[in-house]
Amino acid sequence: MDIITSLKGKIVVSAQAMPNEPFYDEKCIFAMMQSAINGGAQGLRVAGSRDVKIAKSFKVPVIGLTKPNKLPENWKNVVYITPTLKEVQELLDAGADIIAFDGTSRPRPDGCDLKQIIDLIHSNNKLAMADISSLEDGINAEIFGADIISTTLAGYTKETENTDTTPDFNLLEKLVKTVKKPVFLEGRVWYPEEVKKAFKLGAHSVVIGSAITRPHLITKRFTEVL
């Protein structure tokens, strides 16, 4: 069974922590990944070559990406998820099965374009996952050869920013009807009912992060009502 087929109808857990967070420690991030696998996750989405190598100790597909240690103040305006060919190569060298990258048409720091990123990934016989923010992004990413289209950046770019706290089901539905590549739902997934709805709308897989692996954000949801 190929990797994409193995993830159909499954949950992928985004197990990530920033360097200033307690769970960034190697033992903690390993325990986070192990807990997700024990709970039934069939894939891991992780940040940085160190965590890709840790995740490879589990027998599930590993989606690798990079992020800066601290997001810039203008993060909605810039490319920061695996932004350059250098980061792509680092993830490839670490052994990621799937490389996730900003799939928008915004300019990248090294001047490369979307096709160059995807071509580099494919030249290493790995899968390219485009994190997009709009239907147009998804269509373009498919044209350039992306193997997976993910709604990761919907609501998180200047062009698509909003105050919605729920997944972008509208974008998911449009993508499923328009592109031929598998569509992953990612972003603001907090409840099992949302996962069921995503699969009903045709999502190939659902990626869940904060609701599972970010204790401080989970706690904040409760403390903010006080």
Secondary structure as GFF3:
##gff-version 3
##sequence-region A 1 226
A	DSSP	alpha_helix	3	6	.	.	.	ID=ss1
A	DSSP	beta_strand	10	14	.	.	.	ID=ss2
A	DSSP	three_ten_helix	22	24	.	.	.	ID=ss3
A	DSSP	alpha_helix	26	38	.	.	.	ID=ss4
A	DSSP	beta_strand	43	47	.	.	.	ID=ss5
A	DSSP	alpha_helix	49	55	.	.	.	ID=ss6
A	DSSP	beta_strand	62	65	.	.	.	ID=ss7
A	DSSP	alpha_helix	85	94	.	.	.	ID=ss8
A	DSSP	beta_strand	98	102	.	.	.	ID=ss9
A	DSSP	alpha_helix	114	123	.	.	.	ID=ss10
A	DSSP	beta_strand	127	131	.	.	.	ID=ss11
A	DSSP	alpha_helix	135	143	.	.	.	ID=ss12
A	DSSP	beta_strand	148	150	.	.	.	ID=ss13
A	DSSP	alpha_helix	169	178	.	.	.	ID=ss14
A	DSSP	beta_strand	183	186	.	.	.	ID=ss15
A	DSSP	alpha_helix	192	200	.	.	.	ID=ss16
A	DSSP	beta_strand	205	208	.	.	.	ID=ss17
A	DSSP	alpha_helix	210	213	.	.	.	ID=ss18
A	DSSP	alpha_helix	215	223	.	.	.	ID=ss19
###
